[in-house]
Amino acid sequence: MNAITLFFIIFQLSFIVTANGVKKDSNECTYMIYGLFLIDQSPTGFKLTSQQIALAELFYKRNDKVPYTTFTTLTSQGNETIDNDYKVIAPENYSEYNYEIRSVINNAPANNSISYTHLLSEINYYMDFNQTDFNTENPGIIIFITSKLTDIKGSKTIIDTLRNTTKRVTLKILSIVFDEEYKNDAIQLIGNDKDVYVYNMASMIDSQTAVDWIVDRICYG
């Protein structure tokens, strides 16, 4: 093997292939990842609160998988807007994390379909994703959709504002839908289909696959 061939092999190994087939440098992601979860507690979503929390918990527990370090915040939209003061939970701080879970679980369901406009407005007002010492250099907002949304246009306007005002880092805004029926709502909300994942609740392994997708999109999307 000559020197040129060896160099080419080493160069290739310095890249990884992401789920969407785009090659990225393996050092591009610092592996310090922040996920802000928006949990759907519409009448339909309320029945799936535990499944939504389970996905968020799998994300948070990626701290057990070297080299990832994950930070998180749980919010929900139901009868009330639960924001947990937008407190960022550091890795392995399970007392604070369990407090946020209880706040979500104790929220009553909305009477009708929900809109994320109010919650997103608060996020836009209170959260500064440019402060990388506050929420890491790889922030993401993950929006769960388990039912038809209202005021998608208003929510989309705020999402665009969040993207446009976050200059120092790339803020990924993703959606996980719990039924193919709501995929178009998610695409309208997010603005593309690459950042929308249809979660298969009947699959025994799709929870981990969905969380792997979240991490991949935040890091390399």
N, C-alpha and C positions, 0 to 999 in steps of 0.2 A: 504494500500500500504506500503510494507516494504521499508527499506532504500536502499536495493540493487536494487529493481525495480525502485525507484525514481532516483537513480544515473544513471541507464541505460537510462532512458528517457531523462534526462538532457544531457547526453553524446551524444545521438542521435541528439538532437536539436542543438548541437553546430556545426553540419555539414550541408552543403547545397549540393544539387545535381545540377551539371552543365548540360548544354544542351546535352553533350555527355555521360551523365550518370555516370561520375566520381565524387565521393564525395570528397569535399575539405573542409578544415576548413574555417569557415566564416570570420576569421580574416586574412586569407592569403593575401588578396588583400588590399592594403592601400587605395584604391578608388581614388588615385591620378594617373590619366591615361594620357599618351601622345600618340597621334595618328598623324603620318606623312603620309599624303595621296599623292599618285601618280595618277594623273588624266590622262586618255587616251584621247589624242586629235588627234588621227588618223582621216582620213576622216569620218569614222563611229562614232568614239568616240566624235568628235567635235559636232556632232548633239545631243549627249547625255551629253554635258558638264553640263547643268543645273541639270540633274538627279544625276550626280556624285557629284556635289557641294552640292546638297540637302542632300545626305547621310552624307557627311562630316559635314554639318551644324547641322544635327540632333545629330551627335556624340558630337560636340562642345557644343551644348545646353543642354547636359545632366547635365551641371552645375546646371540647374534648378531642378534636381532630387536628393535630398539628398539620400545618402551621397557622391555622385560622384563629383569629381573635375577634369575637363578635360582640357588638354592643346593640342594645335594642330599646325600643319604647313601644308600649301597647296603647292603642286608642280604640274607641268604638263609637259608632253612631247607631243609637237605638232610640228609646224614649227620651234619653238625654245624650248630650255629647260628653263622652268620657275622654279626657285628655291626659290624665295622670300628671298634670303640670309639665308635660313634655320632658319629663325627667329621663335622661339617658342612663340606662342600667349598664354598669360595667360588667365585664366577664365574671361569672361565678358569684355574683351578688344575688343569691337566690331569695333572700328575705325581701329585698326591694322588688325583685321580679315577681314573686308570689303576691305581693301587695298589688301590683298592677293587674295581675290576673284576676284577683278578687274584685277589683274595681270594675272590670269588664263583666265578670260573671253576675255581679249584683245589679247591673243595668237592666232595666225592664225593656222589653221589645218595643219598637216603634209601632204605632197604630196602623200605619200604612207603609208604602214604599218609602225608601229613604233617599236623601240627597247627601252627597259628601261635600257640598259647597261650603257649609258653615265650618266643618272640621278642617277642610283644606285652607279656608281663609285664616283660621287661627294658626295653622302650621306656618302659613306664609308670614304672619305677623310676629309670631314668637320664636320661630326657629331660624337661625342663620347658618346655613350649611357651608358658608365660606370659612367658618371658624373650625379649621381642621383639627385643632387641639380639643375641640368640644365633641365632635362626632365622627372623627377619623377622616381619612382622605377618600374613602369609598362609601359614600352615603347612598341609601336607597329608600324610597317610599313604596310600600307594598300594599296595594288596595285589593281587599277581598270583595268579590261580587257574588252574591248568592240569589239575587232577585233583580227585577227590573228597577233601574235607577230613575230618579227624577232630576230635572235641572242638570242634565249632562253638559249642556253648553256652558252654564255658569261654572261648573267644576272644572271643565276643560280650560277656561280662561285663566283660572288660578294656577292650574298645572303649568300652563305656558309661562305665566309670570315667575313661578318657582324656577323653572328651567332657565329663563332668561336672566334672572338676577343672581343665579349661582354661577359665578365666574371662575372662582379659584379651583374648584373641583368639578367633576362631572356628576351631577345628581341624576341617578336612574330612578324613573318612576314606572313601576310595574303593576300588573294586575293579575290576580289568580281568580278565575271564574269557576264556579262549582257546577256549572251546567253549560253545555254548548249553546243553549238558548240565549245566554247572556253575553256571548262572545262579541257580538256586534256592538253592544253597549260599551264593553270594555275597550274595543278598538276606537270607537268614537271618543271615549274619555282620554285614553292614553295617546292616541294619534297615530298608532301603527299596530301591526299584528305581531311584530317580533317580541314585543314586551308584554304580550298577553299569553297566559298559560291556562289551558283547560285541564282542571284537576279531575282525575278519575277516582271518585270515592270508593268504587268497587274494587280497585286494585290494592293488593297488599303492599306493594312496593312504591306506589306513586307518591306517597308522602315524601320519602327521601329524594325521589327524582325531582319533585317540585322544588324542594329546598336546594338541591344541587343547582337547579336552573336559576333560582334567585341569586345564589352566590355567583354563578357564572355571569349572569347579566350585569350584576353590580360591578364585578371585577373587570370583565372583559367585553361587556356589551358596548 
